[in-house]
Amino acid sequence: MKIALIPCARTEWLDEGRLLGRVELPPAPAADAECEQWVKELRGLGWQQILHAPDELATHTARLLGRQLVVPTKVADALAEVDVGLWSGLTEEDLKSRYASAHRELCEAPLNVNPPGGESLGDADARLKAFLKKHTRRDGPTALALVLRPLSFAMAWCTLEGRAPSDVWERARQAQRPVIIEFPPGPAARGRSRTPKAA
């Protein structure tokens, strides 16, 4: 089956490299136009619906794409972004200076990290894996489209490609365009997803 991981619309925080977490922010001025450019690459791949995280940004993105692709959208609470608690709004430099040991662990073993006042990344990963297992059964749809915020996007990406959890932090920084994954990956395709080219 084909699985599209679609990032939520960009915000000024994301453009500034800040951790978004579950904070509700409006899309950046050019975000909708950017999302509309993705439609050309996403069209014709057999999406029956677009599932999205429950926050306003993911909902906005899913509805915008759904209208363009003529596909219904549906909220899925299990796709909620990791709650990063007191880290919301911090840049990577902030994390390095204020939470040096936690930042090291984010890069090496992120699923062991529990942001202060937030959610364990390990718990969030287990929640997402359970969702993906349920929705990627052999008798399920032939194509699945998911709209997620950066950390959840990265966790789903690593899970679907069978990558080590240590890749999560780096993948979260790359969550800027849709990624199409063939699932389950064959031996030769393992770890090789494709990112649609810009229009």
Secondary structure, 3 states (H helix, E strand, C coil): CEEEEEECCCCHHHHCCECCCCCCCCCCCCHHHHHHHHHHHHCCCCCCCEEECCCHHHHHHHHHHHHHHCCCEEECHHHCCCCCHHHCCCEHHHHHHHCHHHHHHHHHCHHHCCCCCCCCHHHHHHHHHHHHHHHCCCCCCCEEEEEECHHHHHHHHHHHHCCCHHHHHHHHHCCCCCEEEECCCCCCCCCCCECCCCC
